[in-house]
Amino acid sequence: MQKTKFDHWLHRKYVHIIRIYFNTMPETFPSGLDLVEAEEEGGGRYRYRCSTRSEELAQEVCDLFLSENITYTSRIDTRDTPFARFVGNDQRSVSFMLVWIGILLMGILFLLSGVTQMALSSLLLDRDAVRTQDEAAQQERLKDM
């Protein structure tokens, strides 16, 4: 299913996490980053890993590393949360699911509101009125005979 701009925004905001790997600690480091020693996941070439969900902060760190001539690499990973699993599904569009849920809820509310019951009762009453008129006409014909 095709993703909308809203789906891409949700994905960037709640699913993506930017991880920056580097070897040398810079002199100044921006606040708001999660700094840990890197695991042996990418071949073990880097000592430190910092994580953030903010693209602006990641760009600031990359600019800092470039200015201090520090070797780094950045990767975008997905977070492992229930909401991220719901939003990050490549086979489904969240906005289209929300539209279908809205249509379904409106249909249920329409059925439960009593409008359908009133419409059916008016239709049935009209049929009963027609039947009684037909029966009266038949009775008059029978009297005339």
C-alpha positions in Angstrom: 0.0 0.0 0.0 1.3 3.5 -0.8 2.5 5.6 2.1 1.4 9.2 2.5 3.5 12.1 3.7 1.8 11.7 7.1 3.0 8.1 7.2 6.5 9.1 6.4 6.4 11.9 9.1 5.2 9.4 11.7 7.9 7.0 10.7 10.7 9.6 11.0 9.2 11.0 14.3 8.5 7.8 16.2 10.3 4.9 14.5 13.7 6.1 13.3 16.6 6.5 15.7 19.9 7.9 14.4 23.0 6.2 15.7 26.4 7.8 15.2 29.5 5.7 15.6 33.0 7.2 16.3 36.4 6.4 17.8 37.6 9.7 19.3 35.7 11.7 21.8 35.4 15.4 20.8 36.4 18.2 23.2 32.8 19.5 23.4 29.8 17.3 23.0 26.2 18.5 22.6 23.7 17.6 25.2 20.7 15.5 24.4 22.6 12.5 23.1 22.7 9.0 24.6 26.4 8.1 24.6 27.5 4.5 25.2 30.4 2.3 24.2 29.6 0.5 21.0 29.0 -3.2 20.8 30.6 -5.6 18.4 27.7 -5.2 15.9 29.3 -3.4 12.9 32.6 -5.3 12.8 33.7 -3.6 16.0 35.5 -0.7 14.2 34.1 2.1 16.5 34.5 2.6 20.2 31.6 4.9 21.0 28.0 5.2 19.9 25.6 8.1 20.4 21.9 7.9 19.6 19.3 10.6 19.0 15.9 10.9 17.4 16.5 14.5 16.4 17.8 15.0 12.9 19.0 18.6 13.7 21.0 17.3 16.7 22.5 14.5 14.5 23.5 17.1 11.9 25.1 19.2 14.6 27.1 16.3 15.8 28.2 15.4 12.3 29.3 19.0 11.7 31.2 18.9 14.9 33.0 15.7 13.9 33.8 17.2 10.5 35.2 20.3 12.1 37.4 18.3 14.5 38.4 15.8 11.8 37.0 12.8 13.6 36.1 9.7 11.7 32.5 8.7 12.1 29.6 6.9 10.5 25.9 7.4 11.0 23.1 4.8 10.6 19.4 5.0 10.9 17.9 2.1 12.9 14.3 1.4 14.0 13.2 1.5 17.5 11.6 -1.6 19.1 8.4 -0.3 20.7 4.8 -1.4 20.2 3.9 1.9 18.5 7.0 1.6 16.3 5.8 -1.8 15.2 2.4 -0.4 14.3 3.7 2.7 12.5 6.8 1.1 10.9 5.0 -1.6 9.0 5.9 -1.3 5.3 2.8 -3.2 4.2 0.3 -0.9 5.7 -0.5 2.8 5.6 -1.5 4.3 9.0 -3.4 7.1 7.4 -5.5 4.7 5.3 -6.1 2.5 8.3 -7.3 5.6 10.2 -9.7 6.5 7.4 -11.2 3.0 7.3 -11.6 3.0 11.1 -13.3 6.4 10.8 -15.7 5.1 8.1 -16.4 1.9 10.2 -17.1 4.0 13.3 -19.4 6.3 11.4 -21.3 3.3 10.1 -21.7 1.8 13.5 -22.8 5.1 15.0 -25.3 5.5 12.1 -26.7 2.1 12.8 -26.9 2.6 16.5 -28.4 6.1 16.3 -31.9 5.0 15.5 -32.1 6.7 12.1 -32.3 3.3 10.3 -35.0 2.1 12.7 -37.1 5.2 12.0 -36.6 4.8 8.3 -37.6 1.2 8.4 -40.6 1.9 10.6 -41.8 4.6 8.2 -41.4 2.3 5.3 -43.2 -0.5 7.0 -46.0 1.9 8.2 -46.5 3.0 4.6 -46.8 -0.6 3.4 -49.3 -1.3 6.1 -51.3 1.7 5.1 -51.3 0.6 1.5 -52.4 -2.9 2.6 -55.3 -1.6 4.6 -56.4 0.5 1.6 -56.2 -2.5 -0.7 -58.1 -4.7 1.8 -60.8 -2.0 2.1 -61.1 -1.8 -1.7 -61.4 -5.6 -2.0 -64.1 -5.7 0.7 -66.1 -3.0 -1.2 -65.8 -5.1 -4.4 -67.0 -8.1 -2.6 -70.0 -6.2 -1.2 -70.9 -4.9 -4.6 -71.1 -8.4 -6.0 
